[in-house]
């Protein structure tokens, strides 16, 4: 016998995203012509090993501010780009 449980789903749609560093809008579906640029979105729930235990941080960066931030790293990030064959894979 299969038992079913009723669940409630709280769904929302992103309507606007602003870069936390420069303040520019990177995503806005409320405009006549939607602004939809790529952006980095960070969601961090700090653990017990931190002075911020239990704190949740949420922030977004536009591509330009991401590039500026990454240039400040002492250890460079690793990046990968898809090969031509991977781009056209079904």
N, C-alpha and C positions, 0 to 999 in steps of 0.2 A: 504494500500500500504506500502511496506517495502522499506525504504531508506537505501542505503548502503554508507558507507564512506570508502575510501581507507586509510589503515594504513601502516606504514612502521615499520618493526620489526628489531631492531638491536640485533642480537643474537651473542653470543660468547661462546666459550668453555674454561673452565679452563685448561690451559696447564701446569702450574707450580705454586706451592705454597711453600713459604719458611716461616719458623717460624720467627716472628719478634723478638723473644727474643734470641734464640740460633743460628739462621741462617740456621738450617738444612732444607733440602728439605723434605716436607711431601707429596707432590703430584707432579708427573712429568710424563706426558704421552708421552714425547718426547724420553724417554730412551727405549732401547731394551726391558727391563723388566720394566714395569711401576711401579713406586713407588706410592702407594696409601694407606696412613695411615689416620686414623681419625685425625681431627684437629678442633679447635675452630676458627670460623671466626666471627669477630665483625665488624659491620657497624653501625656507630653512627652519626646521624645528630643532632647537638647541637641546643637546643631551645633558646628562648628569655630569659629564666631564667638562662642562663649561660654566663660566660665571653667569651665563645667560640661560641656565637650565629652565626648560619649559617655555621659553620665549619663542614666538614664531615671527620670523622676518619675511617680508614679501617686498621685492623690488624688481624694477624693469629697466633695461638699458636699450637705447637705440643702437644701431650698428656702429655709428660714429663714436659714441661714448664707450661702447664695448672695445673698439680698437684702441682708444686712448688709454683705457684701463689696463688692457693686456700688455701694452708697451711698458707699463710700469713694473711688471712682474720681474723679479730677479731670476726666476727659473722660467724659461719660455714654455708656453703651452705646446702641446702636440696637436697637429691637425692632420686630417686625412681628406683627400678629395677623391670622389668616385671616378673610376676609369670610364672611358667612353662606353664600353660594353655594359657596365653596371647601370649607367644612366638610362639605357633603353631596354633594360630587362623588364619582362612582363610580370 
